Amino acid sequence: VSFNKDIAGRYYQEEAIKRVSETLDGKNRGALLVMATGSGKTRTAAAIVDMLAKANWAKKILFLADRNALVTQAKNNFNTYLPNLTAIDLTKEAEDVSSRIVFSTYPTMMHKIDSVKSRGHRYYGVGHFDVVIIDEAHRSVYMKYRAIFDYFDAIFIGLTATPKADTDKDTYELFGLESHNP
C-alpha cells in the first residue's frame, strides 16, 4: 500500500516510511524513527498510520506521549492529516469504543491497564491495539512505563530525536533493534 505524500512528502519522511515498511514487512514488531526536532515525526507517524490502516494492519492505534501538551498537539495534528479516523484524548475525554486512534499519556494508560471495569475485565485487553506509537521514546519508558511494552501485543513505533544507548536505558532495545541502528 502506498503512503499519502500530502501528509509526509519530504524526501527524508518518505525514506523513513519506506524503512518502517521494510522493517514491519520483515516480521519485526518494532520500529524506531530517529528524526531531528521539527522534521515532522508526527506527520511521518500519521502517514504510517494511514498506510497501515489502508492495508488493514491497523484498526486501533494508541499514541502515547509523556506530557498532556504533546498528547493534545498530536491529536490535533492527526485530526488534520487523518480526518476520516476518529480519535479521542484520554486525558480529557471518556473512552469511546468506536475511536480508531486513542491518544494518552503514559500514566493515564497505565491506570487504564491496571483498572478493571464491570464484570472483572480490563478496560483494554492485551490485543486491543494493533499499533502503539511512542512519542519522545527516549524518555519515561524505562521504569514502570515499560509495562506498556510488555502488556500490549502490538506493533510498536517509537519517535525520538535523541535515542539513548545506555545499559539501563537503551531506546533501540525497547523496539527490538540493534544498538545505534534505528
N, C-alpha and C positions, 0 to 999 in steps of 0.2 A: 504494500500500500504506500502510495506516495504521501509526502507531507505537504502541508499548506505553506508555501513560501511567503504568503501575505502575513502570516503570523511570525515566522522566523526565516528571513530571507538573506541575511548577511552570510558571506561565504563561510565564516567560522561557525556560525549557528548551523548551517547546512551540514558541515563536516561533523559537528557534534551529534546531530540527529542521526546521520549515517552510521557513526561509530556505535551509538547506543543500539541502533537496529541490528548491527552486526553482532554486538555483544549478546543481545537477547536472543537472536536467531541461533547463536551458538549454544543455547540452552543455559546460559548463565542467568541467574536470578537477581543480579545486582549490577548497577552501572553508576559511575561517579563522573559527573560533569565538573571539571575544574576550569572555570572561566573567570576572567578579570571582573572586578566590580564595575557595574554599568554596562556590561557587554550583552545583557539580555538573557540571563539564566532563566528568568521566569517565562519570557517569551518562548525560549527554546523548550522548556518543560511543557508549556501549553501546546506547542506544535507536536511534541512527542505524545502527549495525552490524546490529542486529536487523531493522530495517526493510529495509535493503539486502539482507540475507540472504533475507528472505521474498520480496523482489521478484526474486530470483535475479541480483542485480547483484554480489553478493559471496560467493564461495565460500571464498576465502582472504584473511585480513586480517592485516596486520602492524601492531603497536602499538609505537612507538619512544619511548623516554624517555632522558634524559641521565644518570640515576642508577639503580643497582640497586634502591634502595628504592622509587622511583617505578614501576619495572617490576613489582616484587612486589606493590605496592599495587594497581596497575591490574589485574593478572591476578586477584588475589583478588576485586576488585570485579566484574570481568566474569564470573567464575565464579559469583558470587552472582546477578547480573542475567540472565545467559545460560547457565544450566547445561546446556542442550542443545548448545552449541557447544564442542567440545573445544579445549583451549588448552594451550600449553607456554610456559615461560620459558627462552629460550635461554641465559640467563646461569647457569642451574642444571641444565637438563635437556637431553638429547640430542634432536635433531630427530626428530619422528615425522611421517611423510608424511601421516597421517590427520588431523593437527591442523588445525582450521579457523582458529584465531587463534594467531599467534606473537607473543610479547612479547620485546622485546630492547632492549639499549642500542645507541646508535649505533656504538661501537667493535666490539661483537660482530657486528652486522650487516655492518659494513664488512669484517670478517675473513671472514665467510661469502661475501660478494660476491666478494672477492678470491681466495678459496680455490678450488681445483679438486679435485673428488672423482674417483673412479675413472673411467677412460675419457675423461679430459680435459674433462669437463663441469663447469660451475659448479654450486655447491650450489643456488643459487636463480637461475633464469633471469629474464630481463627481465620476462616476463609472469606470474611465479609468483603474485604477489599482485594481487588486484583492488582492494583499498583499503589505503592506508597512512595510519595515524593518527600524527601527530607531537605528542607531549605537550611542553609548555613550548616551543612552536615559536619563541619569540623567542631561545632560547639554542642555541648549539652547532651550528646547521645551516647556517652560512655558509661556513666554510672547507672543510676536507676532507670533512666530512659532507654537504656539498651534493651530493656524488657520488651519494648515495642517491636524491635527486630526479631526477638525470639518468639514473640506471641503470634504475629501475623504471618500467614503463609501467602506471600505476595511477591511481586517484582518490586525491588527497592531501587529507587533512583535518587542519588544524592546530588545536591547542588552546593558548590563552595568555590570561593576564590582562593582560600588558603588551607589546603588539606594538611593534616598532621601525620607524621610517620613515627611518632614516639612509641616506646614499648607499651605504655599503658593507654595511649590514645592514638590509635592508628586508623585514620579515616579510610584508608584503602582496604584494610582488613574487614571493616564493617560491611563492605559491599562485595566481599569475596574476591578481591583483586590483589595482584602482586604489589608490593610496596613501590610507590612512586610511578605506578602505571595506571592512570585513570582510564 
